[in-house]
Amino acid sequence: TEGYLFTELKFKTGIFRQIDIENQIYIKVKDNWIKYDNDILEQGIYEWKITGKKDINENVDWIGTAFGRDLTEWAWWSSDWDKRKEFNVTHYSGTVLNLPIYVNVSNVTGMQPDFKDIRFVNGTCDGVQDLELEFDLVNYTENSIHFWVNVTLSDGDNPFCMYYENDDATTGSNPAATYGFNNVYHFETTNSTGSLIDATNNNNCTTTAMPSFVDGVISKAVDFEGTLSAKCYYNDLNVGKNITVMVIAQSDTLVPTKNTLFG
């Protein structure tokens, strides 16, 4: 049986412009690459490739269409990364800009031992959206990695794509760019004096003694027992009169208003 390599093949760039691929398709015949000019081929399995040019500084992917189907698996944010996974965040409260969300990633084969090769990209894994997102790699164990990722959410489903498996990648973690807050504490890392480290690099607040770490909801937490407290003076915060404080806490005992997280 004889036939054509494709019944139809169209290509689009990352921003969906049609491009001409005539005389850019090659097939391998006896270890040699030859141009394919829509010739009739004998039945068999063929290795083929497509070559093309892009404008200077233009980052595009080709998404092929063949046999009535978009070949979106070809689209790739960066060819330096070999694997990717898609995840979704559902949101129902209008558009929220620059929101750090907690992402717990399971350790899978292909990731670097210290997970410096992980990157997050806005949109689905079809390569059409390629905005790299800022994130903070907080902590990792043998089985999981804890991230805070800066995203924009709209009503409904919000897809994101995580890339990994790049042996040459250096860390992409950027805590200062991830948060829009005046100070962020993960309650597991301290400096030599025992002060908790502010992930925003604003260096707000101090502790009175070396903190006692315990297991928390997300990685580690601090057990504020006895006289240990975190002190944040008004001038340190460098904000106006109206502020918002968010904390994840658990009380050892439920008592009236005497136990105060902030005051």
PECORDA-V558720 format. One record per backbone hydrogen bond with DSSP energy under -1.0 kcal/mol. NH is the residue of the N-H (numbers start at 1). CO is the residue of the C=O. E is the energy in kcal/mol with one decimal. If there is no record, write none. Layout:
BEGIN
[[NH CO E] [NH CO E]]
END
This chain:
BEGIN
[[3 41 -2.2] [10 65 -1.3] [13 17 -1.3] [16 13 -2.4] [19 11 -1.3] [24 21 -2.0] [26 49 -2.8] [27 34 -2.6] [28 47 -2.6] [29 32 -3.1] [32 29 -1.2] [34 27 -2.6] [36 25 -3.4] [41 3 -3.9] [43 1 -1.4] [49 26 -2.2] [51 24 -2.1] [58 55 -1.9] [63 12 -1.5] [65 10 -1.8] [66 69 -2.3] [71 64 -4.2] [72 70 -1.5] [74 71 -1.7] [75 72 -1.1] [81 78 -1.5] [82 165 -2.0] [83 164 -2.2] [85 162 -2.5] [87 160 -2.6] [89 158 -2.1] [91 156 -2.4] [96 153 -2.9] [99 151 -3.3] [101 149 -2.6] [103 147 -2.6] [105 145 -2.6] [107 143 -2.9] [111 108 -1.6] [115 112 -1.1] [118 115 -1.1] [119 163 -2.1] [121 161 -3.0] [122 131 -2.6] [123 159 -1.5] [133 120 -3.0] [136 148 -2.7] [138 146 -2.0] [139 146 -1.1] [141 144 -3.1] [145 105 -2.7] [146 139 -3.3] [147 103 -2.4] [148 136 -1.8] [149 101 -2.7] [150 134 -2.7] [151 99 -2.2] [153 96 -2.3] [156 91 -3.6] [158 89 -1.8] [160 87 -2.8] [161 121 -2.6] [162 85 -3.4] [163 119 -2.3] [164 83 -2.4] [169 166 -1.4] [174 135 -3.5] [178 174 -1.0] [179 175 -1.4] [191 195 -2.1] [194 191 -1.5] [197 189 -1.9] [199 184 -3.2] [201 198 -1.6] [206 231 -1.9] [208 229 -1.4] [214 221 -2.5] [216 219 -2.7] [221 214 -2.9] [223 212 -3.2] [225 223 -1.7] [228 225 -1.2] [231 206 -2.6] [237 233 -1.2] [259 256 -1.2]]
END
